[in-house]
Amino acid sequence: MLVAVLTSGAIVRALPWTIPLPLLQISLGFLIAGVFKGGVRLDPDVFFLLFLPPLLFLDGWRIPKDLLRRDKLGIFQLSVGLVIMTVVGAGYAIHWMIPSMPLAVAFALAAVISPTDPVAVAGITHRLVVPRRITSILEGEALFNDASGLVAFRIAVAAAMTGAFSLSSAAVSFLWVAGAGLASGAIVTSAITLIRDGFTKRFGEEPRSEVLLSLLIPFAAYLLAERIGASGILAAVAAGWTMSRAELSGRVSAFARTQRQIVWDMLQFALNGIMFVLLGEQLPGIFNAAARLVTRSGSQDAGLLLAYAILVWLMLAVLRFACIFGSVWLARIVRGFTPPPEARATPRIMVALSLGGVRGAVTLAGVMTLPLMLPNGGAFPSRDLAIFLAAAVIIISLVAATLGMPRLLNGVEPSSSSPHQRQREVARQAAHRAAANRVSSMLAERQAKDASQEARLYMDAVDQVLAGLHELLAHSSGLSTDDRTPVRRNVELTMRRAAIEASRDAIYKLALDHEISDEVARDMVRLLDLEEMRLP
């Protein structure tokens, strides 16, 4: 599967036209299943344990928090409100369209096809000029609707198994699963961070252990939440969110932080690719089951099954557009003003957001957890049909977004980068002031101790260090070295390290106070980390 992931990346780069990476990986998985007679069978429990915790943890860690705060109302409506609308609206519509499918099973199908997949959307839009607000809304929605959709799916399956449903107990269950899941993730990350800080302070830091610890946190949060009957998915998201705040403490060394980023980037690429290759490997078996379904039923044929799938996807798109339109309208009422034209959600943007609701591997893994048997020993009704419809909706949504989003976003002006430019300038100035104060205090301390040649060397080094730091933060060449005397070089190295540390602390403080975004803070800290690692 890793070979397929590498091959897909090479093909996408080599082709002169745009093919979404997830769609290509699904195709390769389909071919692998044909060549190797079935490929790797997807075990949903293993999938949820091995793939989702690290990926959702990383999304929660790195997603721009400033954009989430700004669009929190719209994201909440899409990740929770739209899921409820989909379960109820699409569930009843599917049952009406396919009377042989029980209502509870139709609700379960509607719930499992409600979560969206940001990786699939990114694969479609990565070569397009997409307004940043669209990507942030899609990413924020996908971060939380996995949990809400799968919780609704779990409740619907329980109703199908028992034949009973209580709205009050479902609401209480939803609140417990969501609240306890979020709390579990935050508690696990906070506890591990506190223990790590205490241990590191006493015994020192081992960068490789720091990387390994960050890899274990999402699994610990997921398993704890699942153990107490909460949402492991939300626990992984909350763990990543808490990790982003813990990172701003600056207690991890530059070397460990850089290594950690490299490992996580590689892991994200590999896991995302394997997910879609696995999805493709399941398709032959799903299509064979659909063919058997057609053979058993005289009232259904292949064309009718495909029509069902297209109609289900159309229902999802219409419900999504209605929710987005309502969210925009409600936001204007709540804020009490009409946004300027450049920030206004035009009909074209709303349609693009509607097509951006691409389904992915979470939907397929979820629907494959449908039980085989009922408690009375009978077969679970319409299981093969539900799995086929979910897989077909995934493919249709990918194809529709591939064909539609480039045309809808063609000519759309990208979001202005001026807010980030202003934040970078604020961070540069604050970092420079902090560095100047730190090296000035070092100079004053040295002068107070003695008036020797070393003290004069400190004075000579101040301007050199501050000038180099200013160039570094402005994305220039950085703190250059020279062929001065060993004593002078040692003095400058001491002051450089102190200046970098002070600059980093100032940037972290701005991020904690929400004066700059986490994204800007990470970019600027990365520059400082690389410079610190260059020092001998």
Number of C-alpha atoms within 10 A of each C-alpha: 19 12 9 18 24 14 14 23 17 11 13 15 12 10 9 8 8 17 16 22 24 28 21 23 28 25 19 23 29 22 19 20 22 15 10 10 12 17 21 16 12 16 11 17 12 11 17 16 16 14 17 25 29 26 23 26 30 24 21 25 22 16 19 17 20 16 16 19 10 12 16 16 15 21 26 18 18 25 25 20 16 27 26 19 21 28 25 15 17 24 23 18 20 22 17 14 13 14 11 11 18 18 20 24 26 27 28 29 30 31 32 31 32 31 31 29 24 23 20 25 26 18 18 25 20 12 12 15 15 19 16 13 17 17 18 20 22 23 23 26 26 25 25 23 25 28 24 26 27 24 23 25 26 19 22 27 22 16 18 22 17 12 10 10 14 9 8 9 11 15 13 11 17 20 13 16 23 23 15 22 30 24 17 28 33 21 17 22 24 17 11 15 20 12 11 17 15 12 12 15 11 9 8 10 17 13 18 12 12 18 19 12 15 19 19 12 22 31 23 20 32 29 21 20 26 17 11 14 14 26 30 32 35 32 37 36 31 27 33 30 24 21 23 19 15 17 16 21 12 16 15 19 15 20 15 17 19 17 14 20 13 11 13 17 11 10 16 17 14 15 18 19 25 22 25 26 31 25 28 26 28 23 23 18 18 18 16 13 16 21 14 12 19 18 13 11 9 8 8 12 16 13 10 12 19 15 12 18 22 17 16 22 23 15 17 26 21 14 19 25 21 15 21 22 18 13 19 16 13 14 17 12 11 9 9 9 9 12 12 8 8 11 12 11 19 13 12 14 17 20 21 20 23 23 25 29 25 30 27 27 23 23 26 25 25 25 25 20 15 21 15 13 13 13 10 8 8 9 12 16 19 16 19 21 18 23 24 25 24 27 26 23 27 23 19 18 24 25 16 14 24 23 13 15 23 18 13 18 19 11 10 14 11 14 15 12 9 9 12 14 12 12 17 21 15 16 26 21 17 20 27 22 16 22 29 21 14 19 25 17 12 19 21 14 12 17 16 10 10 11 10 10 10 15 20 15 17 23 19 15 20 21 13 15 24 21 13 18 28 19 14 19 22 15 11 11 13 18 20 14 11 7 7 9 8 9 12 16 16 15 18 20 18 15 24 25 18 18 27 25 21 22 28 26 20 22 29 25 19 20 20 17 10 12 14 23 20 25 16 18 22 19 12 23 24 17 17 23 20 13 20 19 12 10 13 6
